[in-house]
Each structure stands twice: as structure tokens, then as C-alpha cells.
Amino acid sequence: MSTPGSLQRMDLTSGPILRTLLVFSVPTLASNLLQSLNGTVNAIWVGRLLGEAALAATANSNIVMFLVFAGVFGFGMAATVKVGQAFGAKRIDAARRTFGTAIGFCGVLAVAVAATGWIFAPQLLHLLATPGESYALALAYLRIIFLSMPAGMMTIIIAMGLGGSGDSRTPALFMLLSVMLDVALNPLLIAGIGPFPRLGIAGSALATATATYVTLFALVGWLYWKDLPLRLRGAELRYLVPARSELGYILGKGLPMGAQMLLVSSAGIAMVGLVNREGLLATAAYGASMQLWSYLQMPAMAISGGVSAMAAQAIGAGLHHRLEATTRAGLLANFAMTGLLTVLLLAFDRPLLVLFLGPDSPAVPLARHIQLLASWSFVLFGMTIMFFGTMRAGGAVIAPLVVLAISLFPVRLGFVFGARDWLGQDALWLAFPVGSLAAVLLSWIAYRRPGWRESARAVPATEAAEESQADGEPAGRMAPNI
């Protein structure tokens, strides 16, 4: 059993809210940065050692990976919320029950995805219209990546479960391990340096798979060595068989949250298609801008995850007065961090864009123009997901999905088509702040509505009844705290 001291270090329901949020969010931000840098460095290895066809092959495979992990993110976030609620209520056994169900369900799902992906990888690449010159490379890469997915999915679920318990440092440490292994093994296995075989693009995929499995086994070992609260022992291992109530929650809340990721992805693909119609110069400038925007979004994503974890624990503890303060802290932190990053990006955009486009590229001035018109919209984007972070902690997942659907499609894409004749190409870039403004207004309206708050207030009683039933006690009788 975890010691009281270890539980106290993971308590997000006490202390100064802004400071607690920042302490929790910074390791998550570091983890996100490491993950992005890992992808960038690996792309450099593949591009430099194997050429453009291999780089195109990894890009096509990464689209498939994103779609798979979008679903896992939804299930993981649902588990994060319910684990957080249980920790707030000091019901550690309930947290382990949720965690076990998430691991058991996603483990079976991961194996099924890996097997299906291996078999149908050729069909997937044909659907993506993978160029013929990179098809064979993409197939070899994608099949090995599918074999790594069980470890990757399990690592994500464990990391998100730990986040619900208030521990963001452990996932960040093991992300660092994964990145170091992946970056180091990539050139060795691609080029066959030293005792390593020369495997080409398959070596890049094998490096990722090796790093992922080593990280998973090390993380599981750490859970038990440090006796962290979510480890399962003895009779608790039966929690790996998904319980109906737990699985119902994870599916019911996880699917809409995964759909949010898919909406964002599909809207992004639609924008790429519209930009491509403007010609090669616009495509190159927009591609470089997106590279910078991927980093610009990271503070808000990390802070929003912290808001969800803190709000979930506050709801579980019945401290509903902390919800407003947690949201305000998230908004303030997002404004400071994303706002500062945006200012720095605009101040130094030319040298940053040159890294992707080259110093003499005619796309650099256009990319700078795109940054000026669109970059500040990510401050608004951050405000939106702060509202979402608190709401999903209370179980509200449909309203954020509807807000995203409206702001990304009728508003953002509708603005492009409606304003194209009088704004020209600028309609594409201004569509970002217009869509983000609509999203923040709609999310604020949804946040102010009382429905999700009433559901959040009912959580402690619902959790107590579920735990009593799971322990074989009459419904309504409160199970003992652990």
C-alpha cells in the first residue's frame, strides 16, 4: 500500500491553485516538447540518410499513427478524469479499479490494432494515395510501427492515469528515456553503424519500437519499485478484466474526446487541401508555419491537462468552489505562456522560418505574413481548451465536441469560402483567428451553463455507490476509504 507521504505529494486539492497548476503542467509541457523534438530529429535522420522518398514514407505512416492514437487519447483522458475524481475523494481502490479497466481494455484493443494494421497496411497506404516510389518503404516502416503500438498505447494510458493521480513528473522522465533511446538508435539501425545491422527505413521503425517497449517495461517496473498508488497487486489484478460500469464510462466519455482530436485533424487536412490550391509557394509557407504552430500549442495543451486533473480531484473531494479558481488560473497561465511564446515567435520569425525554408526561399516573406495574421489565434485556442479542461473533469464531453465542430467547419471553413472573393488569399490565414474567436465564445457559453456543474456535484455520491457495489456492499452504503 502506498504511504501517506506518497499520496500527499500527488494531492492537487490543496495549496495555491496557480502554483500547483504550474508545477503540474511544466513536466507535461517538457514531455510534449520532447515528443515533438523526437519526431523532428528522427525525420532529419531519415531524410539525410535515406532521402526524400523515405521521408515521404514516414510522413504517410505518421498520419495513420495519429488517427490511432487520437482514439487512445480519448480513452486515456476519460481514465484520467475518473482516476482524478477518485483520488480527490481519497478512494484509492476506486482509482485502481478504473486504471485496471483502462489498461485491460486498451491492452486488448492495442493488440487488435497491431494485428489488423499489419495485415491491412497495404490497403491503408493505398487509401492515403502513397506515391509509388515510397510505397515499399512506407509499408516496411508502417508494419513495424504497428507492432510497436501496443507498447505505445499502454505507455500513454499509464502516463495519463498517473496524471489523474497528480503525478506528471514520472511520465516526463520516461518520455525523456524514450526520446534518448529513439534518437540514439535511429542512425545506428538505419546506417548499420558498428555492430548494428544496416536496416534502412525499417531500422528507423525498429528504433522507435525498441525505445517504446524498453520505456514501457521500465515504467511498469518503476510503478512497482516505487510502490506508486496505481500499481495493482494480488487480488487487485482482477481489475484488469474491465468492469461494466468502468468500461461504460471510459467508452462513453472517451469516444467523444477522441472524436475531438479527429475533428481537429480533419479540419487541418481540409485547410491543407485549400492551401494546396494556392500553389507551391503558399504550401511551403504554410507548412513551415505549421511547424512553428505545433510548438505554439504546447503550453495550452499541457496547462489544459493540468486543469482537468486538478478539477477532477476537486470534484472528487467535493471542493466545487475550486473549479472557478482552477479555470481562472488556467486562463492566466495560458495567456502568459502562450502569449509570451507568440510574441517571441513574431519577433524572431524570420530566423525560425529559415530553418525550414532556407535563407533564399521566396516563401519566407509569405510565411512571415501568415504568422502575423494567424499566430495570435492560438492564445484564443488556449482559452477554449481551458474551459474544456474543467468541463470534461465534470463529465461534459458532448458540448466541447459540438463547439469544435461548429468553430472548425461552418465558421472557419465557411469564412474561407465566404471571404475569399474580397480578401483573397488572406481569407485562409484570417480564418484561424475567426474560428478561434467563435470557439472561445461558444465554449464560454457552454462553460457558464449549469448542467455540467450539477453533474459534477453528483460525482462523489455516484462514486461511493459504484465502489460499494463493486465491493459487494449494498448500494448507497459508503465503502471505506483506503
Summary of the structure (lengths in Angstrom):
residues: 482
radius of gyration: 22.8
end to end distance: 9.1
largest distance: 73.9
contacts: 1751
relative contact order: 0.12
helix: 84%
strand: 0%
